[in-house]
Amino acid sequence: MILVDADLRVRSLSQDLAPGAAAGLVEVAAGQTALDDAIWTDCTTGLAFLPSGPGSASLLHPNETLALVAIKSLFDKLRGAFDYVIVDLPPLAPVADARTTTNFIDSYVYVVEWGRTKIDVVAHSLSQAREVYDRLLAVVLNKADMSVLQRYEQYRKSFQYGR
């Protein structure tokens, strides 16, 4: 399995997992670095990671970069070398980046932040990205307040038992 940071606008995943990366996705796609030289592997977990690369910070139009044939070819190589290719993308709503990946990504998992992402924003962004919606495997609710969720669970149980 390999994790790829394809959020070329906010490189927080790369900064957390490979802060000293001299090359990544952008440099490999541009032919400046070999793929094997850009992949980081965690010694403890064995997780392979391809950072976005320092070149992504200077991109004017990351969505155009993700639409390049070279990016698709890179993902074809990754698909051949790894059983699973997990890709971190920017949010679907404000930018077109995720929509440009439908030519090389098979399935999507939509992550929604508890208490911050509005339901109508989720519905609108998915309705505007039909190719993403058609390949949606799941929606994940992250940063959930478990104490509040427990209250909903109590309500659900009492409703079911009352029937």
Secondary structure, 3 states (H helix, E strand, C coil): CEEEECCCCCCHHHHHHCCCCCCCHHHHHCCCCCHHHHCEECCCCCCEEECCCHHHHHCCCHHHHHCCHHHHHHHHHHHHHCCCEEEECCCCCCCCCHHHHCCCCCCEEEEEECCCCCHHHHHHHHHHCHHHHHCEEEEEEECCCHHHHHHHHHHHHHHHHHC
